[in-house]
Amino acid sequence: MEIILREDIIGLGYKNDIVNVKSGYGRNYLIPQGKGVIASPSAKKQLAEDLKQQAAKLAALKAEAEKKAQAFEGLSLEIAAKVSATGALYGSVNAATVAEELAKKGIEVDRKIITMRDAKKVGDYEATVHFHKEVEVKVPVKVVSDAPVAAPAEAPVAAPVVEAEEEAPAAE
């Protein structure tokens, strides 16, 4: 089933894209939610006319997205999280966490335009920020432990305790 998208849906397409979806997904979710319409021949003609009239506006949106993307030049995030002794995180670092860290740095980004594979271990990951159909920025994310991982301390070795045995009175 061909659908014309009315808004950006990460993983499926962007506004005004014509995408093929399963008919149940189109009929039961996209169309009732107002996220898409059936791509009939008349709807396709209307879309082409709308795109022609909005070409200047779309170019301005792309230029604005490129300007926002320049703020991410050379940016990398380091996120501290609670970590177990084996290096696994308690919870995970995901797109919402990345959005919070960006907000702390003064960059407001909606978490819905960020895609990232959930980080469940300490290490290096990559988050992608989708500003526009043609403008995406990859942000390196390093997940580190919030507490320094100390080597397990060895228990002090106690000197062997020698107990003196009480001598029983000798039997006479």
ABEGO torsion letter per residue (X at the ends): XBBBBABBBBGAEBBGBBBBBBAAAAAAAAAAAGABBBBBAAAAAAAAAAAAAAAAAAAAAAAAAAAAAAAABGBBBBBBBBBBAAGBBBEBBBAAAAAAAAAAAGBBBBAAABBBBBBABBEBBBBBBBABAABBBBBBBBBBBABBBBBBBBBBBBBBBBBBBBBBBBBX
